[in-house]
Amino acid sequence: MNKYLQDLIKLSKYDSVISMFEPKIENEKAKLSTFVEVAESIKSQINDTYAQIDDVKSKRTKNNIHLAELKTKLEDIAKKNNEITNEKELKALQLEEEIAKEQISFANEEIIRLDEIAVAKEEELKELQGKLTEEEESIKEIQIAVDNAIEEINQERNKVSQERGELLEKFDKKILTFYQKIRRWAKDSAVVPVRDQACYGCYMKINDKTYSEVLKSEEIINCPHCGRILYKEEETTEEA
C-alpha cells in the first residue's frame, strides 16, 4: 500500500478516536448533572415549603389578632347591655353579638385548619430535607466516579494525541494539507473504506476503473462522487 495512504488512514483513525473523547466526557458529566438537577429541584421544593409555612404562620397570627379583637368586642357588647333603653337597641346589640360569636367560631376553626396545614408542611419539609441529604451523598459518590472516569479519558486522549503528534512529525505537508481540506467538510469521514464497491462516506457505487485503482492501493484515490479518500477495507482489518 502507498505509504502516504497508510499515513492518512492512521491519521484519520487518530482524529476519529480523538473526536470521540469529548462526547465521552460530556456523557460522564451528564451522569452527575442528572443528580444535581434532582437536588436543585428538591432545594426549590424546600424553599417553597418554607414560604408556605411562613404564609400559614402569618395567617394564624392575623387570625389570633382578629380573635382578640372579637373577644374585646364581646366584652364591649356585654357592657352595653347595661345601657340598653329600648327593644330596638337590644335587638341590634344581640345581632352584633351573634355576628361576633360566629366570627369567633370561624376564626377558631381557621386556626385549627392552619395548625393542621403547618404540621403537614413541617412533615413534608423533614421528608424533603431527608431526600436532599440522600441526593447530596449520591452526588459526592457520583462526583468521585465521574472525576476518575474523566481522568482516565483524558489520559487516553493524551496518549492518542501524543501518538498522532509523532505521526505528524514525519507527515508529508502537501498530503496533510490535502487531508485537512477534505476533513473541513467531511469531518471524521475524510478517509473511508470501500465495501461492496461503494464509498462508505457517501455510499455511492464507484466505477470499475476507480475500484481497481483502490484495490491496487498504489496511489491516493478520491471518491468520484464526494471526494473522500478511499482505501481497501482488507488493509484496515490487517492493520487493526
N, C-alpha and C positions, 0 to 999 in steps of 0.2 A: 504493500500500500504506500502511496505517496506520503512522504514524511510530513509535509505541510498539512495534509488531510488528517493524518494521525494526531498532529498537534491541535488541529481545530476541533476534532472530536473530543480530545481530552479537555481542552479549554471550555467547550460547550458543556461538558459534564460538570466541571467545576462550577461554572456560572449557574447551572441549573440547581446544583446542590446548595450553593450559597443563597440563591433566591428563596429556598425553602426554609432557611433558618429563621427569618423574621416572622413568617406566619406561625412557626412552631413556638416562638417566644410569645407572640400575641395570644396564641391558644393557651399557653400556661398562665398568662396574666388574666385571661378571661375566666379561668377557673377560680381565681381569687376574687375577681370583680363581682362574680355571682354572689359570693358570701358577703362581700362588702355592701352590695345593693340591698340584700336582705337585712343586714344590720342597720343600714341607714333608714330602711322602711320601718323597722321596729323603733328606732330612735324617734322618728316622726310620729309614730303612734303614741309613744310615751309622752312626747311634748303635747300632743292633742289631748291625751288623758289628763295630764296636769292642768291644762287650760280648762277642761270640763269640770274637774274637781274644784278649781278656783271659782268657776262660774256658779257651781252648786253652793259653795260656801257663801258666796256673795248674796245669792238669792235667799239663803237661810237667814243671813244677818238682817236683810231687808224685812223678811217676814217676822223676825223677832222684834225688830223696831216697831213694825206695824202692830204687832200683837200687844206690845207695851202701850202704844198709843190708844188701842181699842180698850184695854183694861182701864186706862185713865179716863177714857170717855164714859165707860160704865160707872165708874165712881162718881163722875160729874153728874150723870143721869140720876144716880141714887140720891145725890144731894138735892137735885132739882125737884125730886118727888115731894120734898117737904115744903116746896114753894108753890105747888100747883094750886090754882084758884078756881079752875073750871074743868069740865069734862073734855073740852077740845084740847086743852093743854095736856091733859092726861093721855089722850089717845095719841097725840103727836109724840109725846115722850116715850110711850110704850112702843110705838113703831120704830123710833130711833134706837131704843134698847134692843128690840128684836133684830134689827139690821146689824147692829154692833155685835150681838151674840153670834149671828150667822157668819159674820166676817171673822170672828174669833175662831169659830169652828173650822172654817175653811183654812185659816192661817195655820192652825194646829195640824190639820190634815196635810197641808202643803209641806210643813216642816218634817212630818213623818216621812212623806214621799221623798223629800230631798235627802233626808238621812239615809234612806234605803239606797238611793242612787249613789250617794257618797261612798257607802260601804261597798257597793258593787264596783264602783270605779277604782277604789283602793285595791280591791282584789285583782281587778284587771291590770292595774299598774304593777302589782307584785309579779303577776304572771309574765307581763311584758319584760320586766326587768330581768326575770329569770331567763327568758328566751334570749335576751340581749347578751347576758353573761355567757350563755352556751355558744352563741354565734361568734362572740369575740374570741372565745377559746378556740373555736374551729378556725377562725381567721388566722390566729397565731400559728396553728399547726400547718394550715394550708400555705401560709406565707413562707415558712421554712422549706416545705416541699417544693414550692414554686421557685424560690431563690436557688435551691440546689439544682433543679431541672434547668433553669436558665443558665446557671454557671456551667453545667455540662454542655449545653447547646453552644454557648459562647466559646468554650474550649475547643469543641469540634469545629466550629466556624473558623476559629483562628488557625487551626491545623490545616483545614482545606484552603484557606486564604493564603497561608504560607506556601503550600504546595502549588497553588495557582501562580503565586508570585515567582516561584522558582521556574515554572514553565515559561512565564512571560519574559524572563531574563534572556532566554535563548530563542525567543519567538521572532520570526521574520516580521518586520514592521509593516511592510506592504500587505502581507496576509492578515495581520492583526487589524489594520485599518479597514480592509475589505470585510472582515468578520464583524467589526463593530458597526459598520454601516448597515449591514443586514440585521444585526441584533437590535438596532434602534427601533425597528418596527416589528420584528419577529420575536423579540424578547428571548425566552429560553428555547425557542424552537428554530433558532437560526441554523442549526445543524441537525438534520433529521435523517433517519434511516429510510431505505426503500424497501417496502414489503409488498409482495404480490404485484410488483412492477408499478407501484404507486408511491408518490411522495407522501410521507407521513407528517407533512406540515400542512399542505393544502388538500391532501387526499385525492389528488388528481392523478390519473394514469399517465405515465411518461412513455414516449415512443421507444421503439426497439433500439434505435441508434443511441439515444441518451442512456437507456438502461444498460446497454452493452458497455458504454464508457464507465458507468458507475461500477459495474461488476469488475472491470479491469482495475479500478482504483489507482490508475496511474496519474490522473490529474484531478484537480478540484472541479467538480461538476455542479452547476446550479440547476435547480428545477426550472424547466422552460415555462412553467405556469406562474410560480410565485417567487422564484429567485433564491429560495433557500439552498443551502449547501447540502448535497446528498452524499450518502455513504452506504456501503454494502452492509447489510444487517449482520451477516456472519462474522465480520471483523469485530463488531462491537461485542458480540457474545463471547468471542475468544478473549478479548481484552478484559471484559468484565470478570 
